[in-house]
Amino acid sequence: MVGIVNVTPDSFSDGGDFFSPDAAVARGRQLVADGADILDIGGESTRPNATPVLVSEEIRRVVPVIRGLRLALPDIPLSIDTVKAPVAEAAIETGAAIVNDVSGLRLDPDMGPLCASSGVGVVLMHSRGAVRDMATYSHAQYTEVTREVVAELRSRVSAARDSGIDDRSVVLDPGIGFSKRTEHSIQLLADLPQIVALGPPILVGVSRKRFIGEITGVTTAADREEGTMAANVVALTLGARLFRVHDVRAARRSLDVAWEILRRTH
Ligand code: HH2
């Protein structure tokens, strides 16, 4: 279970809620008490029209939080959610053990070599375009979404390998809602076994996303928990093994119950 710690003023669901380092560290402690195994710290929102964040500002946001969490929760692996190598580098120096790159190493040529030389775990998420438009529909043109996402993820795995990243350090993520309309996100979740077949463990980030709002008619992101639970349980059934969520307690409880049943199936 990966708990989200957004140190941003403008994230789509919890922007501004945990913007000060103290609030973010307290949030992280709560998420671990609720059952998080990993915390993912992000200092830049990918929501459409979010304000771009300079490297220096992103570092200023995330480093004190990573430092605080490292001290408060020394046994919990910390992940840095960034597409920028200097931010990842500062986070790794402060104690982050995982880089969650929503561009899948596409946007910063220094990211692959940095991850290789520091030996961190790497989440390669599928997206298209730049940070400012990857969560819009600008690049959401697909003939067959699953085939194309699988091919693009395969090319990100090759890029990681070419940078010297150990295959065993890689996790793949279909990038739910990134350059994808609702029908694309739903189809990708249904076709998850095809992504599982690529080899690495699969992380999904469905938490409170727009496709859940469009199915249920729930416009307030924080009220999309029931839909989040349903999508996570289906993703677990179809092979996902890591779940990036805002409400760890709900996800932990629902997925623990689902897993007790699933692990006894043949
Ligand atoms: N989704 C978001 C951000 N980072 N990382 C991975 N690996 N997978 C995801 O699905 C994913 C992600 C968007 O969610 P959130 O962080 O809550 O919003 P924002 O980008 O507005 O901060």
Residues whose N, C-alpha, C, O or C-beta is under 5 A from the ligand:
A	BS01	HH2	N6 D10 S11 F12 E44 S45 T46 R47 N100 V102 V123 M125 D173 G175 I176 V204 G205
